[in-house]
């Protein structure tokens, strides 16, 4: 069985940049996302650079059988996951009581359930290969999220789950890392209902490439949690010392300011 790095949400943004960086360092890739045309274009670019052409799997991770399909596809090709990168996810801006309930549950399915299943489904392979798991969380994981309640809560789960796996799997030679970026100019904003011209902060925003580079470097060093950017690390520190009576209204106003007008 040939070892591969499995990357979800690889069709755009941070996932795409992570794929490029892993490929540059000689990892053979399996790219997973819904949009086959985007994955094919990325695979072509990577192959054109002289690297091994990635395997492309066009799968909607919201499907309950998605992980079983991925596992079967890998086995049929003689591949096994050495590294799992869980990047796929989305957010929705608005009050939780007003947003579509099914969409919010679908967010939990992708951000939490699929990530958890993918993290656990290939543990035996990852342990055998002494590989690792890189889960993309967010600075949102460290604070409450009025106006993006379910998204923030889902990322809090990702951070807690990843930190725990790091402790449990470290004795078995496995790296487990949570990458927690702040604002990044990607398609996430449009999907969530945020205006890019308002959602980004000069002090906090980083490029997807820079975030992916920090994620790869920290993961390879075996770091537990990576927060790219000094401003984002300071933001997390401030949320720990500012009382909720002050913090929650500030966060809510910031989210409402960044929300795209309907």
Secondary structure, 3 states (H helix, E strand, C coil): CEEEEEEECCCCHHHHHHHHHHHHCCCCEEEEECCHHHHHHHHHHHHHCCCCCCEEEECCCCCCCHHHHHHHHHHHCCEEEEEEEECCCCCCCCCCCCCCHHHHHHHHHHHHHHHHHHHHHCHHHHHHHCCEEEEECCHHHHCCCCCCHHHHHHHHHHHHHHHHHHHHHHCCCCEEEEECCCCECCCHHHHHCECHHHHCCCCCCECHHHHHHHHHHHHHCCCCEECCCHHHHHHHHHHHHCCHHHHHHHHHHHHHHHECCC
